[in-house]
Amino acid sequence: MKKIAFLFSGRGTLIQSAIRAVQHSQTAAELSVIITNNREFTSVSNPNFSGRKVKVIDHKNFDSRHAFDEHIADILRKNQIDLVILGGFRRIFTKEFSMEFGHKTMNTHPSLLPALPGDKAQQKALNMGLRVTGATLHFINEEVDAGPIIDQEPVRITNGMTESDLRQAIIEVEQKMIYRAALAFLNGKITLSESRVVYKDYMHVQNPE
């Protein structure tokens, strides 16, 4: 049984991609752990989390970034997690966490890395007058937004597009990438080789139904 953990800081919109990957996996799998550091999160009236237990762990209750990360790491170890999906988890992990879990922790970023790393990538793309931006799915490492790239999807910026419009368009392609990559990972089609991702059958990956 492969076990997935999903971590998020906002509304957890991307969790549906993880759920679908589990449902369609050829390998027995389950979404075992859901964690948010959003102290105001509630699953009430949120169908994405119906019947699912969410651990609310506020990073502000910890004395240091290391202490918070070690608490998260301990949960992942105890639950024997095989894959960690960061669905908008707005925290930078410590070197120690990245060294232990980086090879199985997928993170999304709202740009075509290495372009526009860091915060406010959508607004930066608009300010620069870009015609195309997008999203990147990558494994994490010790550097911010610099881990091995798993998948990328372009998003065209149209006339009059606002930051909110662009953010929603990018979320839609992130959903596709997470579904495809989580499914491939569960089925043994994604591995790391010398800090580069080997994605078997990449040109034939399927989008969510």
TIDREN-553424 format. One record per residue (C-alpha): y negated, z, x negated. Coordinates in nm, 3 decimals. Example, Ala and Ser with C-alpha at 12.3 -4.5 7.8 and 13.67 -1.06 7.14 Angstrom:
<nodes>
+---------+---------+---------+
:      yy :      zz :      xx :
+---------+---------+---------+
:   0.450 :   0.780 :  -1.230 :
:   0.106 :   0.714 :  -1.367 :
+---------+---------+---------+
</nodes>
This chain:
<nodes>
+---------+---------+---------+
:      yy :      zz :      xx :
+---------+---------+---------+
:   0.000 :   0.000 :   0.000 :
:  -0.335 :  -0.109 :  -0.147 :
:  -0.623 :   0.124 :  -0.067 :
:  -0.990 :   0.029 :  -0.032 :
:  -1.303 :   0.245 :  -0.047 :
:  -1.629 :   0.122 :   0.106 :
:  -1.960 :   0.275 :  -0.007 :
:  -2.299 :   0.204 :   0.149 :
:  -2.653 :   0.340 :   0.178 :
:  -2.794 :   0.165 :   0.484 :
:  -2.627 :   0.062 :   0.810 :
:  -2.296 :  -0.043 :   0.659 :
:  -2.314 :  -0.394 :   0.806 :
:  -2.087 :  -0.539 :   0.539 :
:  -1.793 :  -0.315 :   0.631 :
:  -1.664 :  -0.578 :   0.876 :
:  -1.577 :  -0.800 :   0.579 :
:  -1.360 :  -0.527 :   0.428 :
:  -1.191 :  -0.463 :   0.764 :
:  -1.109 :  -0.833 :   0.809 :
:  -0.972 :  -0.859 :   0.456 :
:  -0.734 :  -0.571 :   0.527 :
:  -0.626 :  -0.730 :   0.855 :
:  -0.552 :  -1.068 :   0.694 :
:  -0.404 :  -0.947 :   0.365 :
:  -0.052 :  -1.057 :   0.275 :
:  -0.018 :  -0.723 :   0.097 :
:  -0.003 :  -0.396 :   0.292 :
:  -0.353 :  -0.248 :   0.273 :
:  -0.584 :   0.000 :   0.440 :
:  -0.949 :   0.100 :   0.437 :
:  -0.888 :   0.457 :   0.322 :
:  -1.230 :   0.596 :   0.230 :
:  -1.579 :   0.528 :   0.367 :
:  -1.872 :   0.698 :   0.195 :
:  -2.247 :   0.684 :   0.253 :
:  -2.530 :   0.864 :   0.078 :
:  -2.752 :   0.800 :   0.380 :
:  -2.806 :   1.149 :   0.520 :
:  -2.934 :   1.003 :   0.848 :
:  -2.632 :   0.783 :   0.910 :
:  -2.447 :   0.823 :   1.237 :
:  -2.156 :   0.619 :   1.365 :
:  -2.260 :   0.676 :   1.728 :
:  -2.313 :   0.341 :   1.905 :
:  -2.204 :   0.157 :   1.591 :
:  -1.888 :  -0.040 :   1.676 :
:  -1.826 :  -0.122 :   1.309 :
:  -1.726 :   0.240 :   1.254 :
:  -1.541 :   0.306 :   1.578 :
:  -1.253 :   0.544 :   1.511 :
:  -1.333 :   0.564 :   1.139 :
:  -1.424 :   0.877 :   0.946 :
:  -1.733 :   0.845 :   0.730 :
:  -1.805 :   1.092 :   0.450 :
:  -2.181 :   1.157 :   0.422 :
:  -2.253 :   1.265 :   0.063 :
:  -2.623 :   1.302 :  -0.011 :
:  -2.694 :   1.243 :  -0.381 :
:  -2.997 :   1.471 :  -0.351 :
:  -2.762 :   1.768 :  -0.316 :
:  -2.642 :   1.723 :  -0.674 :
:  -2.810 :   1.844 :  -0.991 :
:  -2.764 :   1.517 :  -1.177 :
:  -2.652 :   1.158 :  -1.144 :
:  -2.344 :   1.246 :  -1.346 :
:  -2.250 :   1.528 :  -1.105 :
:  -2.285 :   1.296 :  -0.802 :
:  -2.085 :   1.019 :  -0.967 :
:  -1.811 :   1.258 :  -1.072 :
:  -1.784 :   1.383 :  -0.714 :
:  -1.741 :   1.025 :  -0.589 :
:  -1.496 :   0.950 :  -0.871 :
:  -1.287 :   1.253 :  -0.781 :
:  -1.255 :   1.128 :  -0.421 :
:  -1.148 :   0.785 :  -0.544 :
:  -0.890 :   0.936 :  -0.779 :
:  -0.742 :   1.170 :  -0.518 :
:  -0.709 :   0.885 :  -0.270 :
:  -0.564 :   0.650 :  -0.536 :
:  -0.814 :   0.377 :  -0.452 :
:  -0.729 :   0.026 :  -0.573 :
:  -1.056 :  -0.146 :  -0.479 :
:  -1.410 :  -0.015 :  -0.432 :
:  -1.658 :  -0.226 :  -0.235 :
:  -2.027 :  -0.144 :  -0.264 :
:  -2.185 :  -0.278 :   0.053 :
:  -2.550 :  -0.210 :  -0.015 :
:  -2.492 :   0.113 :  -0.206 :
:  -2.831 :   0.179 :  -0.364 :
:  -2.724 :   0.387 :  -0.661 :
:  -2.682 :   0.302 :  -1.030 :
:  -2.358 :   0.447 :  -1.160 :
:  -2.326 :   0.627 :  -1.492 :
:  -2.156 :   0.476 :  -1.795 :
:  -1.858 :   0.706 :  -1.742 :
:  -1.806 :   0.593 :  -1.384 :
:  -1.844 :   0.225 :  -1.476 :
:  -1.593 :   0.253 :  -1.759 :
:  -1.332 :   0.409 :  -1.529 :
:  -1.385 :   0.212 :  -1.209 :
:  -1.590 :  -0.094 :  -1.303 :
:  -1.292 :  -0.329 :  -1.317 :
:  -1.215 :  -0.260 :  -0.950 :
:  -1.563 :  -0.203 :  -0.809 :
:  -1.727 :  -0.502 :  -0.639 :
:  -2.102 :  -0.503 :  -0.585 :
:  -2.333 :  -0.749 :  -0.409 :
:  -2.679 :  -0.847 :  -0.530 :
:  -2.930 :  -1.056 :  -0.330 :
:  -2.995 :  -1.328 :  -0.588 :
:  -2.808 :  -1.581 :  -0.797 :
:  -2.764 :  -1.367 :  -1.107 :
:  -2.868 :  -1.361 :  -1.384 :
:  -3.187 :  -1.460 :  -1.199 :
:  -3.387 :  -1.182 :  -1.032 :
:  -3.191 :  -0.867 :  -1.121 :
:  -3.310 :  -0.530 :  -0.996 :
:  -3.497 :  -0.432 :  -0.681 :
:  -3.680 :  -0.650 :  -0.427 :
:  -3.503 :  -0.970 :  -0.528 :
:  -3.571 :  -1.131 :  -0.191 :
:  -3.947 :  -1.072 :  -0.207 :
:  -3.956 :  -1.187 :  -0.569 :
:  -3.789 :  -1.513 :  -0.468 :
:  -4.050 :  -1.569 :  -0.198 :
:  -4.339 :  -1.477 :  -0.428 :
:  -4.216 :  -1.723 :  -0.691 :
:  -4.196 :  -2.003 :  -0.437 :
:  -3.825 :  -2.060 :  -0.494 :
:  -3.653 :  -2.316 :  -0.274 :
:  -3.305 :  -2.177 :  -0.330 :
:  -3.188 :  -1.824 :  -0.396 :
:  -2.866 :  -1.659 :  -0.279 :
:  -2.625 :  -1.376 :  -0.343 :
:  -2.386 :  -1.273 :  -0.617 :
:  -2.070 :  -1.066 :  -0.596 :
:  -1.972 :  -0.905 :  -0.925 :
:  -1.773 :  -0.626 :  -1.081 :
:  -1.992 :  -0.347 :  -1.217 :
:  -2.031 :  -0.253 :  -1.581 :
:  -2.264 :  -0.034 :  -1.786 :
:  -2.560 :  -0.269 :  -1.736 :
:  -2.750 :  -0.313 :  -1.410 :
:  -2.660 :  -0.634 :  -1.223 :
:  -2.486 :  -0.774 :  -1.529 :
:  -2.115 :  -0.729 :  -1.457 :
:  -1.859 :  -1.011 :  -1.449 :
:  -1.940 :  -1.253 :  -1.168 :
:  -1.677 :  -1.295 :  -0.897 :
:  -1.852 :  -1.531 :  -0.654 :
:  -2.194 :  -1.673 :  -0.568 :
:  -2.342 :  -1.837 :  -0.260 :
:  -2.676 :  -2.021 :  -0.234 :
:  -2.933 :  -1.965 :   0.041 :
:  -3.209 :  -2.219 :   0.099 :
:  -3.559 :  -2.078 :   0.154 :
:  -3.729 :  -2.263 :   0.438 :
:  -4.097 :  -2.288 :   0.526 :
:  -4.230 :  -1.973 :   0.689 :
:  -3.926 :  -1.762 :   0.600 :
:  -4.010 :  -1.392 :   0.580 :
:  -3.848 :  -1.130 :   0.360 :
:  -3.661 :  -1.004 :   0.666 :
:  -3.538 :  -1.356 :   0.745 :
:  -3.421 :  -1.406 :   0.389 :
:  -3.253 :  -1.066 :   0.378 :
:  -3.051 :  -1.150 :   0.691 :
:  -2.953 :  -1.493 :   0.559 :
:  -2.831 :  -1.335 :   0.237 :
:  -2.634 :  -1.067 :   0.425 :
:  -2.447 :  -1.346 :   0.605 :
:  -2.330 :  -1.505 :   0.280 :
:  -2.250 :  -1.163 :   0.132 :
:  -2.018 :  -1.104 :   0.426 :
:  -1.831 :  -1.424 :   0.344 :
:  -1.800 :  -1.346 :  -0.026 :
:  -1.678 :  -0.989 :   0.025 :
:  -1.416 :  -1.103 :   0.274 :
:  -1.288 :  -1.379 :   0.047 :
:  -1.288 :  -1.172 :  -0.271 :
:  -1.140 :  -0.857 :  -0.117 :
:  -0.864 :  -1.065 :   0.039 :
:  -0.797 :  -1.242 :  -0.292 :
:  -0.798 :  -0.910 :  -0.481 :
:  -0.549 :  -0.755 :  -0.239 :
:  -0.325 :  -1.060 :  -0.274 :
:  -0.335 :  -1.044 :  -0.654 :
:  -0.553 :  -1.351 :  -0.703 :
:  -0.845 :  -1.183 :  -0.882 :
:  -0.814 :  -1.031 :  -1.228 :
:  -1.038 :  -0.963 :  -1.527 :
:  -0.970 :  -1.130 :  -1.861 :
:  -1.197 :  -1.046 :  -2.154 :
:  -1.486 :  -0.954 :  -1.922 :
:  -1.453 :  -1.274 :  -1.721 :
:  -1.313 :  -1.304 :  -1.370 :
:  -1.001 :  -1.509 :  -1.310 :
:  -1.015 :  -1.611 :  -0.942 :
:  -0.697 :  -1.801 :  -0.854 :
:  -0.735 :  -2.072 :  -0.587 :
:  -1.113 :  -2.016 :  -0.587 :
:  -1.183 :  -2.368 :  -0.458 :
:  -0.964 :  -2.301 :  -0.155 :
:  -1.098 :  -1.962 :  -0.047 :
:  -1.135 :  -1.917 :   0.326 :
:  -1.437 :  -1.790 :   0.515 :
:  -1.408 :  -1.523 :   0.788 :
:  -1.309 :  -1.646 :   1.131 :
+---------+---------+---------+
</nodes>
